[in-house]
Structure formats: C-alpha cells, structure tokens
Amino acid sequence: MSIDLSSALQRFPRYALLDGPTPIQRLARLEAALGAAANGVRLYAKRDDHMALGGGGNKLRKLEFLLGEARGQGADTVVTVGGLQSNHARLTAAAAARAGMACELMLGRVVPRADADYEENGNMLLNRLLGATVHALPVGADAMAAALERVRALELAGRRVYLAPLGGSTPVGALGYAACAQEILEQERALGVTFARVVVANGSAGTHAGLAAGMVAAGLPATRVQSFTTLADTEVAQAKTRDLTAATLALLGRADGEHGAATGEAAAPAPNDILVDGSQRGPAYGVPTPAMLEAVGLLARSEGLLLDPVYSGKAFAGLLADVRAGRHAPGSDVLFVMTGGAPGLYAYKPAFQ
C-alpha cells in the first residue's frame, strides 16, 4: 500500500533551510578516470553538499523537520549531541542561528585523537563561529546523559529546550530524506534516467531510513537504497535502519489520512530489504582507511568535488569497490548521495599528508 507522500509531508511543521532541490550531476570525468574498471556503469552524484547554510550537508534536510517541531513546541534553545567533529552539530548550530534560537552542543571524544587539528579545526572551529555553546566532554562521557542534565538546568533557568538526538535520526528527522526520495524520483523523470541503486553513507541511520521510507511510500522497493555503515557494525546498523524505516513509514501513514491510516500503512520492509554493507567501516568510527583516502583523492582530482573523511569518503570507497568488482550491471545508472561534511577534511590533515 503506497502513501500519498506529498500530502503526508505537508502535514508536518517544517522550517525551510534549503534553497530548493539539490542538483544531480553525471560524474563523467570519474568514469573516464576509471576506464575499463567502470564496467560501463554510469555514475551520478546527488549534491546534498550543495547547500548554502552552514557549509551544507544532509543534516539540513532532517533539521527542517526537527526545527519545525521545535518551533511548534515554542522552544527557544536547541541542544544536541555528537562527536567533536560532528557535521550534525555544526549544522544544528547553523540552523539554530538562522532560526534565532540558542544552541548548545554536547560533544564526546569518540575518535582516539587529541591533536590540535582534531580538537580545534574543522567543525569545531565552525561551531563556535556559528555562535553555539560547545561542551567538549571528557573521554568516556555519555553525551546524551550530559545533554539531558544540561536540558534540565536550562529549563530550571526558564528556557524552553528542544533536544535533538545523535544525527537528527528520529522518525521526524528521517522525514527529510523521505522528501529527498521524492525529489530524486522527480529528478529521474526530468533526466530520463532510472537509478538502479541509490548509495549513501550510514552513520546514525536516518538518511538511509528516510530514503528507504520514501521509496516504499512511493510503491518502490527499499532495495533501491544501499548504505555503507561508518559507525556501527553491519548487523546493528541494519537493524537500526530497518526499525527507523518502519517507524518513519508509520509516521507517514498516520499523516496520510486518505491513503495511509484509512486503508493501511505502507508495509515495513523485510530485514533483507535493508541493504547495509560493513566492508568500509575500517577499524573504528572516524579512523581513516586506505580505501577512503584513495576515494577522496580520486573524486577530488577527477571532478573537483570534496568528500568528507568520516562518512561519504568511506561510502564512496565502497561504491568504487562495487563498481570495480562488477557488482553493478554494465550500462546501469547509479546515484551517490554526497552528504557533505567537507569541513572535516581540515581536522584530518595528518591522514592526507
């Protein structure tokens, strides 16, 4: 049972942070650089790094719905969590600045590094420039527990606080990528292309889950979306992504009174329909891999496009590995969602030297 996605999405409060649809571009020079190794696969990039606010990136799609909910609740302050170089934290700070809200970031040390580049450059530099109050937590601290404690203190001081989770990955946040799935389908029609696979990085699961929910809501299989996990191991990431996809579909179904709640929600995908690949995670979250370094350099030199080293760099390495191994059919069209995060490159100077 499909859902009227446009109608359902309109029923959720939304605070505009994007200037319009992000472009899709053919990676023709990359294909040429790959040569015979491309196996006739046509590669495209969905430029979700191509956003004006705060340096751009996928979290802005989630934050449109999260801040819509926050403003609807009368919040004047947003608190969120992440690692020191969190792209979500940086874009939450930017979105809060745009919305005229205070922002506090509870950032944990989840990557085994303490050098100046990592502690002070990249997203950490931008967080402070964007006006956020940054709480850099000690090693081993529970960022969400610290955030809950901070929320209580702020509320006692008279603030109205909205707590956004890691990566903005709730069913409400994932609506941003259900909307993106609809955007991709409209762009397919305009381009005269059908993407056999949409490939994305998977950290907190919200981007993959939103895309999968959007595809299922449109009557298409969730298997059109594939992710490479960069945070959790494969089994955990797959289970989390499936659960979040199901919760997002349920939320959309309840909002779609005519097609969803009245006649039955779109069916949640089976576990095997959620395609999560763990081959590119490496030894740990945020730790560079040779494949990531090669992928970031290859796309930069062939197309002049910048991938981040934590998420999209590893996912793009996975896409390249699949193309070279012939896992995509010759002549097929494959779309990679560039989720932004280029400021993180400055925090990874030692890896690229």
C-alpha positions as CSV (number, residue, x, y, z in Angstrom):
1,M,0.0,0.0,0.0
2,S,1.6,3.3,-1.1
3,I,1.3,6.6,0.7
4,D,0.5,10.0,-0.8
5,L,3.9,11.3,0.2
6,S,3.4,14.9,-0.8
7,S,0.2,15.1,1.2
8,A,1.6,13.4,4.2
9,L,4.7,15.5,4.4
10,Q,2.7,18.7,4.2
11,R,1.1,17.8,7.5
12,F,4.3,18.2,9.4
13,P,5.7,21.5,10.6
14,R,8.8,22.4,8.6
15,Y,11.3,25.2,8.9
16,A,12.9,26.0,5.5
17,L,16.7,25.6,5.4
18,L,17.3,24.6,1.8
19,D,17.0,26.9,-1.2
20,G,15.4,24.2,-3.4
21,P,16.2,20.8,-4.8
22,T,19.9,19.9,-4.9
23,P,21.4,19.1,-8.3
24,I,22.2,15.7,-9.7
25,Q,25.3,15.6,-11.9
26,R,27.0,13.0,-14.0
27,L,30.5,12.0,-12.9
28,A,31.8,11.7,-16.5
29,R,35.4,12.5,-15.7
30,L,35.5,10.0,-12.9
31,E,34.1,7.4,-15.3
32,A,36.9,8.3,-17.7
33,A,39.5,8.0,-15.0
34,L,38.2,4.6,-14.0
35,G,38.3,3.5,-17.7
36,A,37.5,-0.2,-18.2
37,A,37.2,-0.6,-14.4
38,A,33.9,1.3,-14.6
39,N,32.4,-1.7,-16.4
40,G,30.0,0.6,-18.3
41,V,28.3,1.8,-15.2
42,R,27.1,5.5,-15.3
43,L,27.8,7.3,-12.1
44,Y,25.9,10.3,-10.7
45,A,26.2,12.5,-7.6
46,K,23.2,14.0,-5.7
47,R,24.8,17.1,-4.4
48,D,23.5,17.4,-0.9
49,D,26.7,19.1,0.0
50,H,25.5,21.9,-2.4
51,M,23.5,23.9,0.2
52,A,24.2,27.4,1.3
53,L,23.6,27.2,5.0
54,G,26.5,26.4,7.4
55,G,28.6,24.7,4.8
56,G,25.9,22.3,3.6
57,G,25.1,18.7,4.2
58,N,22.5,16.1,4.7
59,K,21.6,17.1,8.3
60,L,19.9,20.2,7.0
61,R,17.1,18.1,5.5
62,K,16.5,16.4,8.9
63,L,16.7,19.8,10.7
64,E,14.0,21.3,8.6
65,F,11.5,18.9,10.3
66,L,13.2,18.8,13.7
67,L,13.3,22.6,13.9
68,G,9.7,22.7,12.6
69,E,8.8,20.5,15.5
70,A,10.9,22.6,18.0
71,R,9.4,25.9,16.9
72,G,5.9,24.3,17.1
73,Q,6.6,23.5,20.7
74,G,7.8,27.1,21.4
75,A,11.4,26.1,22.0
76,D,14.0,28.9,22.2
77,T,17.0,26.6,22.6
78,V,18.2,23.5,20.8
79,V,20.6,21.0,22.4
80,T,22.1,18.1,20.5
81,V,24.9,15.6,20.8
82,G,27.7,14.2,18.6
83,G,31.4,13.7,18.4
84,L,33.9,16.6,18.4
85,Q,33.9,16.7,14.5
86,S,30.1,16.1,14.2
87,N,28.6,17.5,11.0
88,H,25.2,17.3,12.6
89,A,26.4,19.5,15.5
90,R,27.8,22.1,13.1
91,L,24.6,22.2,11.0
92,T,22.4,22.3,14.1
93,A,24.4,25.4,15.2
94,A,23.9,27.0,11.7
95,A,20.2,26.1,11.6
96,A,19.6,27.5,15.1
97,A,21.4,30.7,14.2
98,R,19.1,31.0,11.1
99,A,16.0,30.4,13.3
100,G,17.1,32.8,16.0
101,M,17.4,30.1,18.6
102,A,20.2,29.4,21.1
103,C,22.2,26.3,20.5
104,E,24.3,24.1,22.9
105,L,26.4,21.1,21.7
106,M,27.4,18.2,23.9
107,L,30.3,16.7,22.1
108,G,32.0,13.5,23.1
109,R,35.5,12.2,22.3
110,V,34.6,9.1,20.2
111,V,37.7,9.1,18.0
112,P,41.1,8.2,19.5
113,R,42.7,11.6,18.8
114,A,43.6,14.6,20.8
115,D,45.8,16.7,18.5
116,A,45.1,20.4,17.8
117,D,43.8,19.8,14.2
118,Y,41.1,17.5,15.6
119,E,40.2,19.4,18.7
120,E,40.2,22.9,17.3
121,N,39.9,22.9,13.5
122,G,37.2,21.8,11.0
123,N,33.7,21.6,12.5
124,M,34.9,22.6,16.0
125,L,36.1,25.9,14.6
126,L,32.8,26.5,12.8
127,N,30.6,25.5,15.8
128,R,32.0,28.5,17.8
129,L,31.9,30.8,14.8
130,L,28.2,30.0,14.4
131,G,27.6,31.0,18.0
132,A,27.0,27.7,19.6
133,T,27.9,27.0,23.2
134,V,30.3,24.0,22.9
135,H,30.7,21.5,25.7
136,A,33.7,19.2,24.9
137,L,33.2,16.2,27.2
138,P,35.9,14.0,28.7
139,V,36.8,10.6,27.2
140,G,34.2,8.0,28.2
141,A,31.5,10.5,29.0
142,D,27.9,9.7,28.0
143,A,26.9,12.6,25.7
144,M,23.2,12.0,25.9
145,A,23.2,11.8,29.7
146,A,25.2,15.1,29.8
147,A,22.7,16.6,27.3
148,L,19.7,15.6,29.5
149,E,21.4,17.1,32.5
150,R,22.0,20.3,30.6
151,V,18.4,20.4,29.4
152,R,17.2,20.2,33.0
153,A,19.5,23.0,34.0
154,L,18.3,25.2,31.1
155,E,14.7,24.5,31.8
156,L,15.2,25.4,35.5
157,A,16.6,28.7,34.3
158,G,13.4,29.4,32.3
159,R,14.5,28.2,28.8
160,R,12.3,26.1,26.6
161,V,14.5,23.4,25.2
162,Y,14.3,21.0,22.3
163,L,16.7,18.0,22.4
164,A,17.8,16.7,19.0
165,P,19.3,13.2,19.0
166,L,22.5,11.9,17.5
167,G,22.5,12.8,13.8
168,G,18.9,14.1,14.0
169,S,17.9,10.5,13.3
170,T,14.3,10.2,14.7
171,P,11.3,9.4,12.5
172,V,10.6,13.1,12.4
173,G,14.2,13.8,11.3
174,A,14.1,11.0,8.7
175,L,11.1,12.7,7.0
176,G,13.8,15.0,5.4
177,Y,15.1,12.1,3.4
178,A,11.7,10.7,2.6
179,A,11.2,14.1,1.0
180,C,14.6,13.7,-0.7
181,A,13.5,10.3,-2.1
182,Q,10.5,12.1,-3.7
183,E,12.9,14.8,-5.0
184,I,15.2,12.1,-6.6
185,L,12.2,10.4,-8.3
186,E,11.1,13.7,-9.8
187,Q,14.7,14.4,-11.0
188,E,14.8,10.9,-12.5
189,R,11.8,11.7,-14.6
190,A,13.3,15.1,-15.7
191,L,16.6,13.5,-16.6
192,G,15.1,10.4,-18.3
193,V,17.1,8.2,-16.0
194,T,16.2,5.4,-13.6
195,F,18.8,4.8,-10.9
196,A,19.3,1.1,-10.3
197,R,20.8,1.9,-6.9
198,V,21.0,5.0,-4.6
199,V,24.1,4.7,-2.5
200,V,24.8,6.6,0.8
201,A,26.8,6.6,4.0
202,N,25.2,5.3,7.1
203,G,26.1,6.7,10.5
204,S,23.0,7.2,12.7
205,A,20.8,5.6,10.0
206,G,18.4,8.5,9.4
207,T,19.5,9.2,5.8
208,H,19.2,5.6,4.6
209,A,16.0,5.1,6.6
210,G,14.4,8.2,5.2
211,L,15.3,7.4,1.6
212,A,14.1,3.8,2.0
213,A,10.8,5.0,3.6
214,G,10.3,7.5,0.8
215,M,10.9,4.7,-1.8
216,V,8.5,2.3,-0.1
217,A,5.9,5.1,0.3
218,A,6.1,5.6,-3.5
219,G,5.5,1.9,-4.1
220,L,9.1,1.1,-4.9
221,P,11.4,-1.4,-3.2
222,A,13.6,-0.4,-0.3
223,T,16.4,-2.2,-2.1
224,R,16.8,0.7,-4.4
225,V,18.8,2.2,-1.5
226,Q,22.2,0.8,-0.2
227,S,24.4,2.2,2.5
228,F,27.9,1.7,3.8
229,T,28.0,1.8,7.6
230,T,30.7,4.0,9.1
231,L,29.6,3.9,12.8
232,A,28.1,0.7,14.0
233,D,28.9,-2.8,12.8
234,T,26.8,-4.3,10.0
235,E,24.1,-6.1,12.0
236,V,23.5,-3.3,14.4
237,A,23.3,-0.7,11.6
238,Q,21.0,-2.9,9.5
239,A,18.6,-3.4,12.5
240,K,18.6,0.2,13.4
241,T,18.0,1.3,9.8
242,R,15.1,-1.1,9.4
243,D,13.5,-0.1,12.7
244,L,13.8,3.6,11.8
245,T,12.4,3.0,8.3
246,A,9.4,1.2,9.7
247,A,8.8,4.0,12.3
248,T,9.1,6.6,9.6
249,L,6.6,4.8,7.3
250,A,4.2,4.5,10.3
251,L,4.5,8.2,10.9
252,L,3.9,9.0,7.2
253,G,0.9,6.6,7.2
254,R,-0.7,8.3,10.2
255,A,-0.3,11.7,8.5
256,D,-1.7,10.4,5.2
257,G,-5.3,10.1,6.3
258,E,-6.7,9.2,2.9
259,H,-4.2,6.7,1.7
260,G,-2.5,5.6,5.0
261,A,-4.4,5.5,8.2
262,A,-7.8,4.8,6.5
263,T,-6.7,1.9,4.3
264,G,-3.5,0.6,5.9
265,E,0.0,1.9,6.1
266,A,2.8,1.0,3.7
267,A,4.3,-2.3,4.7
268,A,7.6,-2.1,6.7
269,P,10.5,-3.6,4.7
270,A,11.8,-7.0,5.5
271,P,15.2,-7.2,7.1
272,N,16.8,-8.4,3.8
273,D,15.4,-5.4,2.0
274,I,17.6,-3.0,4.0
275,L,21.0,-3.2,2.3
276,V,23.8,-2.2,4.7
277,D,27.4,-3.0,3.8
278,G,30.0,-3.0,6.5
279,S,33.1,-3.5,4.3
280,Q,34.3,0.1,4.5
281,R,34.0,0.9,8.2
282,G,37.6,0.1,9.0
283,P,39.0,-0.5,12.4
284,A,36.7,2.1,14.1
285,Y,34.5,5.1,13.5
286,G,36.4,8.1,12.3
287,V,39.6,6.2,11.7
288,P,40.9,6.7,8.2
289,T,41.3,3.7,5.8
290,P,43.5,3.4,2.6
291,A,40.3,2.9,0.5
292,M,38.8,6.2,1.9
293,L,42.0,8.1,1.2
294,E,42.1,6.8,-2.4
295,A,38.4,7.6,-3.0
296,V,38.5,11.1,-1.6
297,G,41.6,11.8,-3.7
298,L,40.2,10.3,-6.9
299,L,37.0,12.3,-6.8
300,A,38.8,15.5,-6.0
301,R,41.3,15.1,-8.9
302,S,38.8,13.9,-11.5
303,E,35.7,16.1,-10.7
304,G,36.9,18.8,-8.2
305,L,34.4,17.5,-5.6
306,L,35.2,17.1,-1.9
307,L,34.1,14.1,0.2
308,D,34.4,14.1,3.9
309,P,36.8,11.5,5.5
310,V,34.4,10.0,8.1
311,Y,31.1,9.3,6.1
312,S,30.9,9.9,2.4
313,G,34.6,9.2,1.8
314,K,34.2,5.6,3.1
315,A,30.8,5.1,1.4
316,F,32.2,6.3,-1.9
317,A,35.1,3.9,-1.4
318,G,32.5,1.2,-1.1
319,L,30.8,2.3,-4.3
320,L,34.1,2.3,-6.2
321,A,34.8,-1.2,-4.9
322,D,31.4,-2.5,-6.1
323,V,31.8,-0.9,-9.5
324,R,35.3,-2.3,-10.0
325,A,34.1,-5.8,-8.8
326,G,31.3,-5.8,-11.4
327,R,28.5,-5.7,-8.7
328,H,26.5,-3.1,-10.7
329,A,25.2,-4.2,-14.1
330,P,27.0,-2.8,-17.1
331,G,25.0,0.1,-18.5
332,S,23.2,0.8,-15.2
333,D,22.8,4.2,-13.6
334,V,24.0,4.5,-10.0
335,L,23.4,7.6,-7.8
336,F,25.7,8.5,-4.9
337,V,24.3,10.9,-2.3
338,M,27.0,13.3,-1.3
339,T,26.1,14.2,2.2
340,G,28.6,17.0,2.8
341,G,31.0,17.3,5.7
342,A,33.9,18.7,3.8
343,P,34.9,20.9,6.8
344,G,36.0,17.7,8.5
345,L,38.9,17.4,6.0
346,Y,40.7,20.1,7.8
347,A,40.6,18.0,11.0
348,Y,42.2,15.1,9.1
349,K,45.3,16.9,7.8
350,P,47.7,14.2,9.1
351,A,45.9,11.4,7.2
352,F,46.2,13.2,3.9
353,Q,49.8,14.4,4.2
